[in-house]
Amino acid sequence: MARPRTFDEGVVLEAAAAQFRVHGYADTSTEQLCEAADVRRSSLYNAFTSKDELFVRALEHYASAMRARQASILTDASLSGAERLRKLIDVIVDEERIARAEGHAAGCMGVHTLMNPDLRARDARIARILERDLQERLGLLEDTIRAGRMDGSMPDGPAASEGALLINTLIAGIRVTAQTGVAPETLHRIALDGLRSLLT
């Protein structure tokens, strides 16, 4: 008798988020999700009951993981505030560079979801996840701007909250523009140009 396949919920959420971030909710099929996670449809639905439920759980997992990754850069006390922001842009563009070599853009589950108001209207948890993620990421960016102004790597300028919104907009723009086929080198140059108002 064949042994049952081990079901690792974390692995499934990671695989599902990887599909949703590239293709969005509507263009990700259950078959894609099962293949990406290497699980049977019955196992998937036993654990998550529906594609909608899996999407919500995957979105929460994705937002938390991406926020933690950004936090590790933005709270790195060995770097100046300005260096942290440049490194963040470098990491995001590198993701796009790797994805482009694989034949697609890296995508962003958060951006895809924000651009689909029907999803947010259908499940209040989605709106809550996105709002919490936005506020926490903006807070990290604001703290980084303040740190940069204190360490002298960034000049005084607009309110830190406005600077944080600018950087968040640059990142979202990178994600969307990458899907139109713009080269990573161009994305990187444009993003650094956008940062210049905060760094000089």
Backbone hydrogen bonds in HBPLUS format (Angstrom, degrees):
<---DONOR---> <-ACCEPTOR-->    atom                        ^
c    i                          cat <-CA-CA->   ^        H-A-AA   ^      H-
h    n   atom  resd res      DA  || num        DHA   H-A  angle D-A-AA Bond
n    s   type  num  typ     dist DA aas  dist angle  dist       angle   num
A0012-VAL N   A0008-ASP O   3.04 MM   4  6.36 158.3  2.09 154.9 161.5     1
A0013-LEU N   A0009-GLU O   2.91 MM   4  6.16 161.6  1.94 153.5 158.0     2
A0014-GLU N   A0010-GLY O   2.99 MM   4  6.17 157.1  2.04 145.8 152.1     3
A0015-ALA N   A0011-VAL O   2.94 MM   4  6.14 160.6  1.98 148.5 153.8     4
A0016-ALA N   A0012-VAL O   2.82 MM   4  5.98 159.1  1.86 151.3 157.6     5
A0017-ALA N   A0013-LEU O   2.89 MM   4  5.99 162.6  1.92 146.7 151.6     6
A0018-ALA N   A0014-GLU O   3.05 MM   4  6.23 151.6  2.13 142.2 149.8     7
A0019-GLN N   A0015-ALA O   3.21 MM   4  6.53 144.1  2.35 141.5 149.9     8
A0019-GLN N   A0016-ALA O   3.11 MM   3  5.20 124.3  2.43  97.8 111.5     9
A0020-PHE N   A0016-ALA O   2.89 MM   4  6.17 171.5  1.90 160.9 162.9    10
A0021-ARG N   A0017-ALA O   2.85 MM   4  5.85 157.1  1.91 150.4 155.8    11
A0023-HIS N   A0019-GLN O   2.93 MM   4  6.02 172.6  1.93 162.2 164.7    12
A0024-GLY N   A0020-PHE O   2.72 MM   4  4.58 144.7  1.84 125.6 133.2    13
A0028-THR N   A0025-TYR O   3.25 MM   3  5.50 165.3  2.27 113.3 114.8    14
A0033-LEU N   A0029-SER O   3.08 MM   4  6.44 159.0  2.13 148.4 153.8    15
A0034-CYS N   A0030-THR O   2.90 MM   4  6.15 161.1  1.94 153.5 158.0    16
A0035-GLU N   A0031-GLU O   2.94 MM   4  6.10 162.6  1.97 149.6 154.6    17
A0036-ALA N   A0032-GLN O   2.83 MM   4  5.98 165.3  1.85 153.5 157.8    18
A0037-ALA N   A0033-LEU O   2.99 MM   4  6.05 156.4  2.04 145.7 151.9    19
A0038-ASP N   A0034-CYS O   2.77 MM   4  5.59 115.6  2.19 134.9 150.7    20
A0039-VAL N   A0034-CYS O   3.04 MM   5  5.11 156.1  2.10 138.2 145.3    21
A0038-ASP N   A0035-GLU O   3.26 MM   3  4.90 141.9  2.42  90.3 101.2    22
A0043-SER N   A0040-ARG O   3.10 MM   3  5.25 118.1  2.50  98.6 113.3    23
A0044-LEU N   A0040-ARG O   2.99 MM   4  6.32 158.4  2.04 153.4 159.9    24
A0045-TYR N   A0041-ARG O   2.97 MM   4  6.24 165.9  1.99 157.9 160.2    25
A0046-ASN N   A0042-SER O   2.88 MM   4  5.95 144.4  2.00 141.2 151.5    26
A0047-ALA N   A0043-SER O   3.11 MM   4  6.24 148.2  2.21 142.8 149.7    27
A0048-PHE N   A0044-LEU O   2.92 MM   4  6.08 155.9  1.98 148.5 156.0    28
A0049-THR N   A0045-TYR O   2.74 MM   4  4.33 140.7  1.89 119.4 125.4    29
A0050-SER N   A0048-PHE O   2.72 MM   2  5.61 140.1  1.87  94.7  92.8    30
A0054-LEU N   A0050-SER O   3.05 MM   4  6.32 161.0  2.09 147.6 153.0    31
A0055-PHE N   A0051-LYS O   2.85 MM   4  6.05 152.8  1.93 148.0 155.8    32
A0056-VAL N   A0052-ASP O   3.05 MM   4  6.40 160.2  2.09 151.2 155.1    33
A0057-ARG N   A0053-GLU O   3.05 MM   4  6.29 168.5  2.06 153.1 156.1    34
A0058-ALA N   A0054-LEU O   2.78 MM   4  5.89 157.2  1.83 149.7 156.9    35
A0059-LEU N   A0055-PHE O   2.79 MM   4  5.94 155.4  1.85 151.1 157.8    36
A0060-GLU N   A0056-VAL O   3.05 MM   4  6.30 160.0  2.09 148.3 153.0    37
A0061-HIS N   A0057-ARG O   3.00 MM   4  6.22 159.4  2.05 145.8 151.7    38
A0062-TYR N   A0058-ALA O   2.77 MM   4  5.94 163.2  1.80 151.9 156.8    39
A0063-ALA N   A0059-LEU O   2.86 MM   4  5.99 172.2  1.86 154.3 156.5    40
A0064-SER N   A0060-GLU O   3.06 MM   4  6.12 162.3  2.09 145.0 150.1    41
A0065-ALA N   A0061-HIS O   2.95 MM   4  6.11 162.4  1.98 150.0 155.2    42
A0066-MET N   A0062-TYR O   2.89 MM   4  6.03 169.4  1.90 159.2 162.0    43
A0067-ARG N   A0063-ALA O   2.97 MM   4  5.96 155.7  2.03 142.8 150.0    44
A0068-ALA N   A0064-SER O   2.99 MM   4  6.13 155.9  2.05 144.4 150.9    45
A0069-ARG N   A0065-ALA O   3.02 MM   4  6.23 151.7  2.10 143.1 151.0    46
A0070-GLN N   A0066-MET O   2.96 MM   4  6.23 159.1  2.01 148.0 153.1    47
A0071-ALA N   A0067-ARG O   2.79 MM   4  5.97 154.4  1.86 146.9 155.0    48
A0072-SER N   A0068-ALA O   3.01 MM   4  6.21 148.0  2.12 143.1 150.0    49
A0073-ILE N   A0070-GLN O   3.09 MM   3  5.30 133.1  2.32 100.9 113.3    50
A0074-LEU N   A0070-GLN O   2.87 MM   4  6.11 170.6  1.88 159.0 161.8    51
A0075-THR N   A0071-ALA O   2.94 MM   4  5.75 134.7  2.15 146.8 152.4    52
A0076-ASP N   A0073-ILE O   3.28 MM   3  5.37 166.2  2.30 109.9 111.5    53
A0079-LEU N   A0076-ASP O   3.09 MM   3  5.84 168.0  2.10 122.3 126.0    54
A0084-ARG N   A0080-SER O   3.01 MM   4  6.28 151.6  2.09 151.2 158.7    55
A0085-LEU N   A0081-GLY O   3.22 MM   4  6.57 155.8  2.28 148.7 153.9    56
A0086-ARG N   A0082-ALA O   3.05 MM   4  6.33 162.3  2.08 152.0 156.9    57
A0087-LYS N   A0083-GLU O   2.88 MM   4  6.00 157.9  1.93 146.9 153.4    58
A0088-LEU N   A0084-ARG O   2.95 MM   4  6.16 152.7  2.02 145.1 152.4    59
A0089-ILE N   A0085-LEU O   3.12 MM   4  6.43 162.9  2.15 149.9 153.1    60
A0090-ASP N   A0086-ARG O   2.89 MM   4  6.17 159.1  1.94 149.3 155.8    61
A0091-VAL N   A0087-LYS O   2.89 MM   4  6.14 159.2  1.94 153.8 158.0    62
A0092-ILE N   A0088-LEU O   3.09 MM   4  6.34 161.5  2.12 151.6 156.3    63
A0093-VAL N   A0089-ILE O   2.94 MM   4  6.14 167.3  1.95 157.5 160.9    64
A0094-ASP N   A0090-ASP O   2.86 MM   4  6.00 151.8  1.93 145.8 154.5    65
A0095-GLU N   A0091-VAL O   3.04 MM   4  6.32 147.5  2.15 142.8 150.6    66
A0096-GLU N   A0092-ILE O   3.21 MM   4  6.61 151.6  2.29 142.6 149.7    67
A0097-ARG N   A0093-VAL O   2.85 MM   4  6.18 147.1  1.96 146.7 157.0    68
A0098-ILE N   A0094-ASP O   2.94 MM   4  6.20 160.1  1.98 153.7 157.1    69
A0099-ALA N   A0095-GLU O   2.96 MM   4  6.15 164.7  1.98 148.8 153.5    70
A0100-ARG N   A0096-GLU O   2.85 MM   4  5.93 155.0  1.91 144.3 151.3    71
A0101-ALA N   A0097-ARG O   3.18 MM   4  6.43 150.4  2.28 141.1 148.0    72
A0102-GLU N   A0099-ALA O   2.92 MM   3  5.02 135.7  2.12  98.8 112.2    73
A0104-HIS N   A0099-ALA O   3.13 MM   5  5.51 172.2  2.14 136.9 135.8    74
A0103-GLY N   A0100-ARG O   2.95 MM   3  4.98 158.6  2.00 103.1 109.7    75
A0112-HIS N   A0108-CYS O   2.95 MM   4  6.15 173.8  1.95 159.4 161.5    76
A0113-THR N   A0109-MET O   3.04 MM   4  6.08 156.1  2.09 140.1 146.7    77
A0114-LEU N   A0110-GLY O   2.87 MM   4  6.09 158.0  1.92 150.7 157.1    78
A0115-MET N   A0111-VAL O   3.04 MM   4  6.22 145.9  2.16 149.0 157.4    79
A0116-ASN N   A0113-THR O   3.02 MM   3  5.11 160.2  2.06 108.0 112.6    80
A0119-LEU N   A0116-ASN O   3.08 MM   3  5.76 137.2  2.27 118.0 127.0    81
A0121-ALA N   A0117-PRO O   2.96 MM   4  6.18 153.3  2.03 149.9 157.7    82
A0122-ARG N   A0118-ASP O   2.97 MM   4  6.05 139.1  2.14 140.4 150.7    83
A0123-ASP N   A0119-LEU O   3.33 MM   4  6.58 142.3  2.48 147.3 154.5    84
A0126-ILE N   A0123-ASP O   3.05 MM   3  5.75 141.3  2.20 117.6 125.8    85
A0128-ARG N   A0124-ALA O   3.14 MM   4  6.41 156.9  2.19 148.3 154.9    86
A0129-ILE N   A0125-ARG O   2.89 MM   4  6.12 159.2  1.93 152.4 157.3    87
A0130-LEU N   A0126-ILE O   3.02 MM   4  6.25 168.1  2.03 155.7 158.5    88
A0131-GLU N   A0127-ALA O   2.94 MM   4  6.06 159.9  1.99 147.2 153.0    89
A0132-ARG N   A0128-ARG O   2.96 MM   4  6.05 167.6  1.97 150.9 154.4    90
A0133-ASP N   A0129-ILE O   2.95 MM   4  6.05 161.1  1.99 147.7 153.6    91
A0134-LEU N   A0130-LEU O   2.91 MM   4  6.06 162.4  1.94 148.2 153.0    92
A0135-GLN N   A0131-GLU O   3.00 MM   4  6.19 171.8  2.00 153.7 155.6    93
A0136-GLU N   A0132-ARG O   2.98 MM   4  6.13 160.5  2.02 150.7 156.0    94
A0137-ARG N   A0133-ASP O   2.94 MM   4  6.07 160.4  1.98 151.6 157.1    95
A0138-LEU N   A0134-LEU O   2.84 MM   4  6.01 162.8  1.87 155.3 160.5    96
A0139-GLY N   A0135-GLN O   2.97 MM   4  6.06 150.9  2.05 138.5 146.7    97
A0140-LEU N   A0136-GLU O   3.07 MM   4  6.34 152.9  2.15 142.8 149.1    98
A0141-LEU N   A0137-ARG O   3.00 MM   4  6.30 159.6  2.05 150.2 155.5    99
A0142-GLU N   A0138-LEU O   2.83 MM   4  6.05 159.4  1.87 153.1 158.8   100
A0143-ASP N   A0139-GLY O   3.01 MM   4  6.19 164.0  2.04 149.2 153.1   101
A0144-THR N   A0140-LEU O   3.03 MM   4  6.25 147.7  2.13 141.9 150.9   102
A0145-ILE N   A0141-LEU O   2.95 MM   4  6.25 157.0  2.01 151.4 157.0   103
A0146-ARG N   A0142-GLU O   2.95 MM   4  6.25 162.8  1.98 154.0 158.7   104
A0147-ALA N   A0143-ASP O   2.89 MM   4  6.09 153.9  1.95 141.9 149.7   105
A0148-GLY N   A0144-THR O   2.86 MM   4  6.11 153.9  1.93 147.6 154.6   106
A0149-ARG N   A0145-ILE O   2.99 MM   4  6.28 148.1  2.10 147.0 155.4   107
A0150-MET N   A0146-ARG O   2.96 MM   4  6.22 145.0  2.08 145.0 155.0   108
A0151-ASP N   A0147-ALA O   2.88 MM   4  6.12 152.8  1.95 150.6 157.8   109
A0153-SER N   A0148-GLY O   3.02 MM   5  5.15 119.6  2.40 148.0 156.1   110
A0154-MET N   A0148-GLY O   3.06 MM   6  4.97 138.6  2.23 126.4 117.7   111
A0162-GLU N   A0159-ALA O   2.91 MM   3  5.33 126.5  2.20 107.8 121.2   112
A0163-GLY N   A0159-ALA O   3.09 MM   4  6.50 156.9  2.15 152.3 159.4   113
A0164-ALA N   A0160-ALA O   2.87 MM   4  6.09 153.8  1.94 148.3 155.2   114
A0165-LEU N   A0161-SER O   3.12 MM   4  6.37 152.0  2.20 138.6 145.5   115
A0166-LEU N   A0162-GLU O   2.97 MM   4  6.25 151.1  2.05 145.5 153.6   116
A0167-ILE N   A0163-GLY O   3.03 MM   4  6.36 162.1  2.06 153.1 156.1   117
A0168-ASN N   A0164-ALA O   2.94 MM   4  6.15 162.6  1.97 149.9 155.3   118
A0169-THR N   A0165-LEU O   2.89 MM   4  6.03 152.2  1.96 144.7 152.3   119
A0170-LEU N   A0166-LEU O   2.91 MM   4  6.23 151.3  2.00 148.2 156.5   120
A0171-ILE N   A0167-ILE O   2.97 MM   4  6.25 159.4  2.02 153.1 157.7   121
A0172-ALA N   A0168-ASN O   3.00 MM   4  6.25 165.2  2.02 148.5 152.5   122
A0173-GLY N   A0169-THR O   2.85 MM   4  5.96 153.5  1.91 144.2 152.5   123
A0174-ILE N   A0170-LEU O   2.89 MM   4  6.18 149.0  1.98 146.7 154.6   124
A0175-ARG N   A0171-ILE O   3.10 MM   4  6.44 161.2  2.13 151.3 155.2   125
A0176-VAL N   A0172-ALA O   3.01 MM   4  6.31 164.0  2.03 153.9 157.6   126
A0177-THR N   A0173-GLY O   2.81 MM   4  5.79 167.5  1.83 152.8 157.0   127
A0178-ALA N   A0174-ILE O   2.91 MM   4  5.84 152.9  1.98 145.5 152.4   128
A0179-GLN N   A0176-VAL O   3.06 MM   3  5.46 136.3  2.26 104.9 116.4   129
A0180-THR N   A0177-THR O   2.94 MM   3  5.34 157.5  1.99 111.4 118.9   130
A0181-GLY N   A0178-ALA O   3.09 MM   3  5.40 162.7  2.12 109.9 114.5   131
A0186-THR N   A0183-ALA O   3.05 MM   3  5.39 123.9  2.37 106.5 119.8   132
A0187-LEU N   A0183-ALA O   3.05 MM   4  6.42 159.6  2.09 152.8 159.2   133
A0188-HIS N   A0184-PRO O   2.84 MM   4  6.04 157.7  1.89 152.2 157.6   134
A0189-ARG N   A0185-GLU O   3.09 MM   4  6.30 160.0  2.13 142.2 147.2   135
A0190-ILE N   A0186-THR O   2.96 MM   4  6.15 165.2  1.98 155.1 158.8   136
A0191-ALA N   A0187-LEU O   2.92 MM   4  6.07 160.4  1.96 149.1 154.8   137
A0192-LEU N   A0188-HIS O   3.01 MM   4  6.22 162.6  2.04 151.8 155.9   138
A0193-ASP N   A0189-ARG O   2.99 MM   4  6.19 150.4  2.08 143.5 152.1   139
A0194-GLY N   A0190-ILE O   2.94 MM   4  6.24 150.0  2.03 145.6 153.8   140
A0195-LEU N   A0191-ALA O   2.97 MM   4  6.31 141.1  2.13 142.2 153.3   141
A0196-ARG N   A0192-LEU O   3.12 MM   4  6.22 128.9  2.40 137.9 150.1   142
A0196-ARG N   A0193-ASP O   3.18 MM   3  5.17 138.1  2.37  95.6 107.2   143
A0198-LEU N   A0195-LEU O   2.79 MM   3  5.55 148.1  1.90 123.6 133.0   144
A0199-LEU N   A0195-LEU O   3.11 MM   4  6.30 144.9  2.24 144.4 154.2   145
A0200-THR N   A0196-ARG O   2.99 MM   4  5.74 139.9  2.16 152.7 153.4   146
